Amino acid sequence: MPQPIRIKDHEKDARLVRGRVVFGAIAVVTLIGVLIARLYFLQVIQYEYHSTLSESNRVHVQPIPPTRGLIFDRNGVVVADNRPSFSLSMTRERSGDWQKVLDVIVEVLQLTPEDRAIFEKRMRQGRRPFEPVPIMFELTEEQIALIAVNQFRLPGVEVVAQLVRHYPQGPHFAHSVGYMGRINEKELKTLDPVNYSGTHHIGKTGIERFYEPELHGQVGYEEVETNARGRVLRVLKRTDPIPGKDIVLSLDIKLQEAAEAALGGRRGAVVALDPNTGEVLAMVSQPSFDPNLFVTGISFKAYAELRDSIDRPLFNRVLRGLYPPGSTIKPAVAIAGLDAGVVTASSRVYDPGYYQLPNYDHKYRNWNRTGDGYVDLETAIMRSNDTYFYDLAHKLGIDRLSSYMNKFGLGQKVSLDMFEESPGLMPSREWKRATRRQAWFPGETLILGIGQGYMQATPLQLAQATALVASKGKWYRPHLAKTIEGQKPVDPDPMPDIILRNPADWQRVNNGMQAVMHGARGTARKAALGAQYRIAGKSGTAQVVAIKQGEKYDRSKVQERHRDHALFVGFAPAENPKIVVSVMVENGESGSGVAAPVVRQIMDAWLLDEHGQLKPEYASPITAEATAREE
């Protein structure tokens, strides 16, 4: 049967609608309350946090690296300056997939896979967030144009103008001034992260490294406002950096060039000092190299050529070259003998051409196999008589000999601002027991007396020992910096002067060294011919390979690089010394014949004017007493 028609209940429908409206209203009110609470939490409770975060996203602090100090020679000639250059920088946080960006750079600039590896290595080095990393230096105009055209493909990459270290004198001061290079991972851990933010290069060797804090300066900052893509909109605040201090060196470029010319392309080292101040006037290590190669990154091939060269151009012979000093040390040994009282100026020793210890058959040969007969102190220095100094060393003994040589700077670092310097070696009884586990033998003392055996010294140490003879024991540490921003460097650890019981002993040794150059039988008299001033000097020979007992040195049987090194030390004018020169010529064989003329040329360059006349301030007449000694 048909279903009844249901009558609509309007009251019930009204109640349902009202319930839904109330529920909806409550839900809306609740959600609005949650929203208001959330807004209150974010805008009131966490106001400081979010305002700071917002400001940090908008405002960035960028470091401004300081301008590095300049370096000049004593005459004001620039030896290290800063040259403007365009570099390619990349900010990893703004580059997205930065490795793909590197691929694009290599493609655009048509670079090699080796360049790509270098770029990636630089990008992976430790750095601060959002800090641009220079990956390529000294861009050409063509490369800058290619980067500009492809800028849309290179997010986070920009061309930046900056100052790059430049050495206008090239190889002349490579071993003294040194060079700068990129900061490596090891250096990054020791540097002040604040002061070196934005700085990508640091001094690696020489003056550049020793005076790095002074040359670098203090970093500056600027607060900049950026947009969402990191582009700088405006500068809000700026604190200027403090530039590095300028350094004036004691080196003289003209004397440096004269010393290089005197070496004549031979491997060797030259040091010229002012004995009255310790200033280094010239410092040459040959062969040299161009330090500009290292500033922005030297290629693997170029570095391998320098590193593997048989002539070792990277090796600083002045500071790190260790050689037996040979007879150049005899003046210091003579001072030791006089002051210890084991000899006097008139003490004589008979030289038959060799020396023998009591109760020993071994003969210690004099270089003059026929002997010089009876010799006193001055004659022994003039003739470089080995027999006399064998006997003198035996009388002194190893303990006193080692102690006196230490006073002259042997076996220790002598410089003030040359961190690469080797201390050399002045052996002693304790040293041999500790390193060789052996007792000291008398014969070893004898050969130390002529600068052979275990003894090793650098050309700088030989120059300093000679300067002490010239200054009569007054200690001035050799130093390269003449002034730093107008202030003279201070020696934090001064050496004590050498005080002799009889100060006249200095002059006695000085007379012997003058006889070497001006005496009728002086071993280097040819080098002093025509000199307008008196020279005090001493030659030496450093053996490269030993020869057997009783055999005579035969250069024709020895390879060129196994031949003896030639050494010479001297100062002038002898009566009032103004310059001390130490020369070492590798495999030069003859100190008197090869090294002494080099010393003479350097002294002439310093003491004579452009007309070849002795400068008035260096004039010192030859006394009648000196003339009489020559005769």
ABEGO torsion letter per residue (X at the ends): XBBBBBBBBAAAAAAAAAAAAAAAAAAAAAAAAAAAAAAAAAAAAAAAAAAAAAAAAABBBBBBBBBBBBBBBAAGBBABBBBBBBBBBBBAAAAEBAAAAAAAAAAAAGBBAAAAAAAAAAAABBBBBGBBBBABBGBBAAAAAAAAAAAAABBGBBBBBBBBBBBAAEAAAAAAAEBBBBBBAAAAAABBAAAABGBABBBABEAAAAAAAAAAEBBBBBBBBBBAAGBBABBABBBBBBBBBBBBBABBAAAAAAAAAAAGGBBEBBBBBBAAAGBBABBBBOBBBBAAAAAAEBBAAAAAAAAABAAGAABBAAAABBBBAEAAAAAAAAAAAAAAGABBAABBBBBAGBBBBBGBABBBBBABAAEAEBBBAAAAAAAGBAAAAAAAAAAAEAAAAAAAAAAAGBGBBABAABAABBAEBBBBAAAAAAAAGBBBBAAAAAAAAAGBEABBBBAAAAAAAAAAAAAGGBBBBBBABABBGGBBBBBABBBBBBBBABAAAAAAAAAAAAAAAABAABAAAAAABGBABBBBBBBBBBBABBBBBGBBBBAAABBAAABBBBBBBBBOBAABBABBBBBBBBGAGBAAAAAAAAAAAAAAAAABBAAGBBBAAABBBBBAAAAAAAX
